Amino acid sequence: MGPFGSKSVTTTTALIDSDDGLMVVFEAPMGLYGRNEWRVVDSPDGKGLLLREENVLTGVTILMPFVLMTKKESHRELAARFVDKLRERP
């Protein structure tokens, strides 16, 4: 925190590939844990595919506004990269 704090954060992350998507599980300092899962599913009308995202984020309540703001900033780019990777697959 402040002038004594580091500007970098080290996290432990696992990427789990599945038949219908990808799961990212991570742990960060100060009790932050998360799971993001992207799955390709049939659309309700059966005429296409949808990318469904589910995520769980837990941590110290006082830190959550900062964590959520940071997640929002990086989310759009991460989702776009994931869609690009899906397009590369047969």
C-alpha positions as CSV (number, residue, x, y, z in Angstrom):
1,M,0.0,0.0,0.0
2,G,1.2,3.5,-0.7
3,P,4.8,4.2,-1.3
4,F,5.9,0.9,0.3
5,G,3.7,-1.3,-1.8
6,S,4.7,-3.3,-4.9
7,K,3.2,-2.5,-8.2
8,S,3.0,-6.1,-9.2
9,V,0.8,-9.0,-7.9
10,T,1.6,-12.6,-8.3
11,T,-1.3,-15.0,-8.8
12,T,-1.5,-18.8,-9.1
13,T,-3.7,-19.8,-12.1
14,A,-4.8,-23.0,-13.7
15,L,-6.3,-23.2,-17.2
16,I,-8.5,-26.2,-17.7
17,D,-9.5,-27.1,-21.3
18,S,-12.8,-29.0,-21.7
19,D,-14.8,-30.3,-24.6
20,D,-17.1,-27.3,-24.7
21,G,-15.0,-24.5,-23.3
22,L,-12.3,-23.3,-20.9
23,M,-12.2,-22.9,-17.1
24,V,-9.7,-20.5,-15.4
25,V,-9.2,-20.9,-11.7
26,F,-7.0,-18.5,-9.8
27,E,-5.8,-17.5,-6.4
28,A,-4.3,-14.1,-5.6
29,P,-2.9,-12.5,-2.4
30,M,-5.1,-11.3,0.4
31,G,-7.6,-14.1,0.0
32,L,-8.8,-13.5,-3.5
33,Y,-10.1,-16.6,-5.3
34,G,-11.9,-16.9,-8.6
35,R,-13.3,-19.2,-11.3
36,N,-14.2,-18.1,-14.8
37,E,-15.8,-20.6,-17.1
38,W,-16.6,-20.1,-20.8
39,R,-18.6,-22.7,-22.6
40,V,-20.0,-22.9,-26.1
41,V,-23.7,-23.9,-26.0
42,D,-26.6,-24.2,-28.4
43,S,-28.7,-21.1,-28.7
44,P,-32.3,-21.4,-27.3
45,D,-33.7,-21.4,-30.8
46,G,-31.3,-24.1,-31.9
47,K,-30.1,-22.1,-34.8
48,G,-26.6,-21.2,-33.6
49,L,-24.1,-21.2,-30.8
50,L,-23.6,-18.9,-27.8
51,L,-20.6,-18.2,-25.6
52,R,-21.8,-18.6,-22.0
53,E,-19.7,-17.1,-19.3
54,E,-20.0,-17.9,-15.6
55,N,-17.7,-16.6,-12.9
56,V,-17.3,-16.6,-9.2
57,L,-15.1,-14.2,-7.4
58,T,-14.6,-14.2,-3.6
59,G,-12.3,-12.1,-1.4
60,V,-12.1,-9.5,1.3
61,T,-15.2,-7.2,1.1
62,I,-13.2,-4.0,1.3
63,L,-11.1,-5.0,-1.7
64,M,-13.9,-6.0,-4.0
65,P,-14.7,-2.6,-5.5
66,F,-11.1,-2.3,-6.7
67,V,-11.0,-6.0,-7.9
68,L,-14.2,-5.6,-9.8
69,M,-13.1,-2.4,-11.4
70,T,-9.8,-4.1,-12.5
71,K,-11.7,-7.1,-13.8
72,K,-14.1,-5.0,-15.9
73,E,-11.1,-3.2,-17.5
74,S,-9.5,-6.4,-18.7
75,H,-12.7,-8.5,-19.3
76,R,-13.6,-7.3,-22.8
77,E,-10.1,-8.0,-24.1
78,L,-9.9,-11.4,-22.5
79,A,-13.3,-12.5,-23.9
80,A,-12.3,-11.3,-27.4
81,R,-9.1,-13.3,-27.3
82,F,-11.1,-16.4,-26.2
83,V,-13.5,-15.9,-29.1
84,D,-10.5,-15.6,-31.5
85,K,-9.1,-18.9,-30.2
86,L,-12.5,-20.6,-30.7
87,R,-12.5,-19.4,-34.3
88,E,-9.1,-21.1,-34.9
89,R,-10.4,-24.5,-33.8
90,P,-12.0,-26.9,-36.3
